[in-house]
Amino acid sequence: MKLLLENWRNYILLENIETASRLSIFDFDETIAFTTGYINVINKETGEKFQITSQEEFDELKTAGGYEFDFSPLAKVNNAVENPNITSIMRDRLKDPNTQVMVLTARDPISVDDIHMTLQMFDKPMDTKNVIIIGNSGGNKGEYIRNLVLPKYDNIKTIEFYDDSDKNISDMLELKKETSDSGRIENFDIYHVVEGKPNLS
């Protein structure tokens, strides 16, 4: 029942994109906020179980292959500290009627409610009713936008993407090349967030 409600809510929220020409996509952990948490990992070959706590470790293991990841420990947001370098941009984009703000996180979908609550509890609360939050469970973010967003919303002509992960930046750069070559997206800016600060890639 909870999954049905979540799918229904995501469908309603996605409909807001229909009036936007720009899609602003933000990662959550180490981008919007600095948090604490861990991911459970299983080595598929040896059965060894261990935990990782950083984006760099996750990127390395995912690239290497042969590991299974459990994001359930990230269902709750722990010890979130706002990153004003990014949230100031988010707040600016939320004021623009031609922009749709999306939070695209590696966390599981079950974390969506907690992320909404976290944004609303910052010192300067963020109104999230028009923010789309997607838990992508560690999936390829470029593929998510390519396969699930762009085919349905041809009104999106500009994309900006903020993320601290080298792998996510690389995946999105691939999408940028594809959409630039085809002329599908007119402007595609990708920002690598390093130590909380966005740097244009």
C-alpha positions as CSV (number, residue, x, y, z in Angstrom):
1,M,0.0,0.0,0.0
2,K,2.8,2.4,0.9
3,L,4.5,1.7,-2.5
4,L,1.2,2.4,-4.3
5,L,0.9,5.7,-2.5
6,E,4.5,6.6,-3.2
7,N,4.1,5.9,-6.9
8,W,0.9,7.9,-7.0
9,R,2.6,10.8,-5.3
10,N,5.6,10.7,-7.6
11,Y,3.3,10.7,-10.6
12,I,1.5,13.8,-9.4
13,L,4.7,15.6,-8.6
14,L,6.2,14.7,-12.0
15,E,3.2,16.4,-13.7
16,N,4.6,19.7,-12.4
17,I,7.4,19.4,-14.9
18,E,5.0,20.0,-17.7
19,T,5.3,23.8,-17.3
20,A,9.1,24.0,-16.8
21,S,11.8,24.7,-19.4
22,R,14.6,24.1,-17.0
23,L,15.2,21.1,-14.8
24,S,17.6,21.7,-11.8
25,I,18.8,18.4,-10.3
26,F,20.5,18.2,-6.9
27,D,22.1,15.2,-5.1
28,F,21.3,15.1,-1.4
29,D,24.2,13.7,0.7
30,E,27.3,15.8,0.7
31,T,25.6,18.2,-1.7
32,I,22.5,19.6,-0.2
33,A,23.5,18.5,3.3
34,F,26.4,16.9,5.0
35,T,25.1,13.7,6.8
36,T,26.3,10.6,8.6
37,G,25.3,7.1,7.6
38,Y,26.5,3.9,6.0
39,I,25.7,1.3,3.2
40,N,25.9,-2.4,3.7
41,V,27.9,-4.2,1.1
42,I,28.2,-7.9,0.2
43,N,31.1,-9.3,-1.9
44,K,29.1,-11.6,-4.3
45,E,32.1,-13.9,-4.9
46,T,33.3,-14.4,-1.3
47,G,30.1,-13.6,0.7
48,E,32.1,-11.1,2.8
49,K,29.9,-8.5,4.4
50,F,31.1,-5.0,5.4
51,Q,30.0,-1.3,5.6
52,I,31.1,1.8,3.7
53,T,30.5,5.4,4.7
54,S,31.8,7.5,1.8
55,Q,30.8,8.3,-1.7
56,E,34.3,7.6,-2.9
57,E,34.1,4.0,-1.5
58,F,30.8,3.4,-3.1
59,D,32.0,4.8,-6.5
60,E,35.1,2.6,-6.4
61,L,33.2,-0.6,-5.5
62,K,30.4,0.0,-8.0
63,T,32.9,0.6,-10.8
64,A,34.8,-2.6,-9.9
65,G,31.6,-4.6,-9.9
66,G,30.8,-7.8,-8.1
67,Y,29.2,-6.2,-5.0
68,E,25.7,-6.0,-3.7
69,F,24.6,-2.8,-2.0
70,D,21.9,-2.4,0.7
71,F,20.9,1.2,1.2
72,S,18.3,0.5,3.9
73,P,20.5,2.0,6.7
74,L,20.0,5.3,4.8
75,A,16.2,5.2,5.2
76,K,16.5,7.9,7.8
77,V,18.6,11.1,7.5
78,N,21.0,11.4,10.4
79,N,22.8,14.6,11.6
80,A,22.1,16.7,8.6
81,V,24.0,19.9,8.3
82,E,22.8,22.3,5.6
83,N,25.2,23.2,2.8
84,P,24.3,26.9,2.0
85,N,26.4,26.9,-1.1
86,I,23.8,24.6,-2.7
87,T,20.6,25.4,-0.8
88,S,20.9,29.0,-1.8
89,I,20.8,27.9,-5.4
90,M,17.9,25.6,-4.7
91,R,15.9,28.4,-3.1
92,D,16.6,30.7,-6.1
93,R,15.5,28.0,-8.5
94,L,12.3,27.4,-6.5
95,K,11.3,31.1,-7.1
96,D,11.5,30.6,-10.9
97,P,8.2,29.4,-12.4
98,N,10.1,28.0,-15.4
99,T,12.3,25.7,-13.3
100,Q,11.5,22.4,-11.8
101,V,13.7,21.4,-8.8
102,M,14.5,17.7,-8.4
103,V,16.5,15.9,-5.7
104,L,17.9,12.7,-7.1
105,T,19.5,10.7,-4.4
106,A,21.3,7.3,-4.3
107,R,19.2,6.5,-1.2
108,D,16.2,4.1,-1.4
109,P,12.7,5.5,-2.2
110,I,11.7,4.9,1.4
111,S,14.0,7.9,2.4
112,V,12.0,10.4,0.4
113,D,9.7,11.5,3.3
114,D,12.7,12.0,5.6
115,I,14.5,14.1,3.0
116,H,11.3,16.3,2.7
117,M,11.3,16.7,6.5
118,T,15.0,17.5,6.6
119,L,14.7,20.3,4.1
120,Q,11.7,21.7,6.0
121,M,13.7,21.7,9.3
122,F,16.7,23.7,8.1
123,D,17.2,27.0,10.0
124,K,15.6,28.6,7.0
125,P,12.9,26.0,6.2
126,M,12.6,25.1,2.6
127,D,9.1,24.7,1.1
128,T,9.2,21.3,-0.6
129,K,5.7,21.0,-2.0
130,N,7.0,21.6,-5.5
131,V,10.3,19.7,-5.1
132,I,10.4,16.3,-6.7
133,I,12.5,13.9,-4.6
134,I,13.5,10.6,-6.1
135,G,15.3,7.7,-4.4
136,N,17.3,6.0,-7.1
137,S,18.8,3.2,-5.0
138,G,22.3,3.8,-6.3
139,G,21.3,3.6,-9.9
140,N,22.7,5.5,-12.9
141,K,21.4,9.0,-12.6
142,G,22.1,9.8,-16.3
143,E,20.1,6.8,-17.3
144,Y,17.2,7.8,-15.0
145,I,16.9,11.2,-16.6
146,R,17.4,9.8,-20.1
147,N,14.9,7.0,-19.8
148,L,12.2,8.3,-17.3
149,V,12.2,12.1,-17.6
150,L,13.3,13.4,-21.0
151,P,11.1,11.1,-23.2
152,K,8.0,12.3,-21.4
153,Y,8.8,16.0,-21.0
154,D,10.0,17.5,-24.3
155,N,9.4,21.0,-22.8
156,I,12.7,20.6,-20.8
157,K,15.3,22.5,-22.8
158,T,17.9,23.3,-20.0
159,I,19.3,21.0,-17.4
160,E,21.7,21.7,-14.5
161,F,23.1,19.0,-12.2
162,Y,24.8,19.2,-8.9
163,D,26.5,16.1,-7.3
164,D,29.6,15.2,-5.3
165,S,30.1,11.8,-6.9
166,D,32.7,11.4,-9.7
167,K,30.7,8.4,-11.1
168,N,27.5,10.4,-11.2
169,I,29.2,13.3,-12.8
170,S,30.7,11.0,-15.5
171,D,27.3,9.4,-16.1
172,M,25.7,12.8,-16.5
173,L,28.4,14.0,-18.9
174,E,27.5,11.0,-21.1
175,L,23.9,12.2,-21.2
176,K,25.1,15.7,-21.9
177,K,27.0,14.6,-24.9
178,E,24.0,12.6,-26.2
179,T,21.5,15.4,-25.8
180,S,23.9,18.0,-27.1
181,D,24.7,15.9,-30.3
182,S,21.0,15.4,-30.9
183,G,20.0,19.0,-30.1
184,R,17.5,17.7,-27.5
185,I,18.9,19.9,-24.7
186,E,20.0,23.5,-25.5
187,N,22.0,24.1,-22.4
188,F,23.4,21.4,-19.9
189,D,25.5,22.5,-17.0
190,I,27.1,19.9,-14.7
191,Y,28.6,21.0,-11.3
192,H,30.9,18.8,-9.3
193,V,30.4,19.6,-5.7
194,V,33.8,19.4,-3.9
195,E,34.0,20.1,-0.2
196,G,30.5,21.6,-0.5
197,K,31.3,24.0,-3.3
198,P,30.0,23.6,-6.9
199,N,32.5,23.6,-9.7
200,L,31.4,23.7,-13.3
201,S,32.6,20.5,-15.1
